[in-house]
């Protein structure tokens, strides 16, 4: 049988063969695989607490992080050799059996990201009480901010506070939902980020089919505390790529 290693995980005991010593651990194929692994790990490490919720439906035989790592490696890491990157259109920061939304927008105005979507409650297992989960990943700084309790599906709007020094960076926005009882999660969708330097007179935003009167109110720059459908954003979770993260509760009713 050869040398084996035993370990204990989730109240069960396992054994597996001990890895044999590799005579040449730096072959091109091995270096390529390590590069892909490092790319996927770097992306997921910045959003690890979000992933714990986003992949919770796949934790029977592996951790949520390992489930996300497996998916990202197979579907979202592109390139070869040492030149690897994340295809953010194919990456899923959450995955599950809950019905997602199919139309949405993300608009950056100064240090805030405004999310809008069409309420599809009643489609499949989607319910109006499903909770919106927002995430913005900073590609330049390899850092993320997110809110896992931002608004209800029926609310159609939410806003995420961004760090002040993000305004000139490339940002990736994702929107997902979790059922009210926390039992199931939707596949995330990537939203194209529109950056505006003006208020509600910006034509591209004003003419959007997802643009409403509440959005216009939220875009007045003199408002210090944006309020959307009676849901106010009171604090921020900022998880840097390195260092111990600070985690706070983001959801509060106005």
Order of alpha helices (4+ residues) and beta strands (2+ residues): beta-beta-alpha-alpha-alpha-beta-beta-beta-beta-beta-beta-beta-beta-beta-beta-alpha-alpha-beta-beta-beta-beta
